[in-house]
Amino acid sequence: MVVSVKNDTRLTSSQSFLCSGFAGFFSKTVTSPLEVVKIKRQVGTFHGKGGFLQTFIVIYQNEGLRGFWKGNMVSCLRLFPYTAVHLTTYKKIVHLHMDELGFISQWRAILAGGLAGVAAALLTYPLEVAETRLIVQNCRQRTYIGAAHTISKIYRNEGLPALYRGFSLTVLGAVPFSVGCYAVYMNLDKLWQEPSFRFTPLQNFINGCIAAGVAQTLSYPFETVKRKMQAQSSRLPHFGGVDVHFSGTMDCFMQIVRNKGVLSLWNGLTANMIKIVPYFGLLFTCCEMCKQVCLYRNGYIVSPLSYQPTPGVDQSLGPYELEEVRRYWKNRNFGSRESSFGNRW
């Protein structure tokens, strides 16, 4: 099974980056309450002792509405460097494995995505640690204030390794995540009873949600342990609110299974599954809206509210090439008018 990696060449690199960044910012902000509930249940703070709905109630009672958006700004700020590194790395890896027709096998494309994700995570991991600490703390008894203060305080009190605590689990978790994506995409034609090139946008959206659900479920135990390792600190009240105490990665796994049971490795999965559809739906919709605005600004479509092509515009040209063509015709028309004006006199 092969896929073609296609980018819309009508957008500049900066426009593609901004579309992805804004879409991620908006979708993360809207679904932040579900993310907060998920992380609190993963870490095991007192908020998450009573199940999915009870966690919402306890957070609201103890921290108010603002408690559902703790760490959201850090998460959104992390998007931009993460997206930039991920896209750049992904494109480089994909181009290395493309054939002469621009095609790449499905498993190579998924592997490229996994490696790009690890590279992006390495650069932005301290921001992820800061996000976890900000979410886990009680906002009425704050230890940290904002991303810069959180990172600097962790560095001063716990050292540089604390900002990368649990990073190995990101690498390990990429394996079941990639396997899950591959397993889903290999069986999509059986699911829909038609080849992948005939899939509609709605089918592709559903495919993405299914792949994300399966992949995240398989890799979820690694994320649970990672979040506990990010949150735990002997310098914080109640060791950061973590429900088990441990000395390392393997010990964390063992303590969770021994004291909380195997299924507790999937604490917060309900919030995570519920989040998938609105998150990817908003991500896709916002990205398409931003793309339409950029295409209208570049002169490819007649309105930012539709995809109707501008008459006489070659859609295969890049934005800079189209600008050169416009400049050429503008100069040519201006020259012909000057010549016509001279002949009259």
Buried (B, 14 or more C-beta within 10 A) or exposed (E): EEBEBEEEEBBBEEBBBBBBBBBBBBBBBBBBBBBBBBBBBBBBBBBBEEEBEEBBEBBBEEBEEEBBBBBBBBBBBBBBBBBBBBBBBBBEBBEEBBEEEEEBBBBBBBBBBBBBBBBBBEBBBBBBBBBBBBBBBBBEEEBBEEBEBBBEBBBEEBEEEBBBBBBEBBBBBBEBBBBBBBBBBEEBBEEBEEEBEEBEEEBEBBBBBBBBBBBBBBBBBBBBBBBBBBBBBEEBEEBBBBBBEBEEBEEBBEBBBEEBEEEBBBBBBBBBBBBBBEBBBBBBBBBBBBBBBBBBEBBBBBEBEEEEEBEEBEEEBEBEEBEEEEEEEEEEEEEEEEEEEEEEE
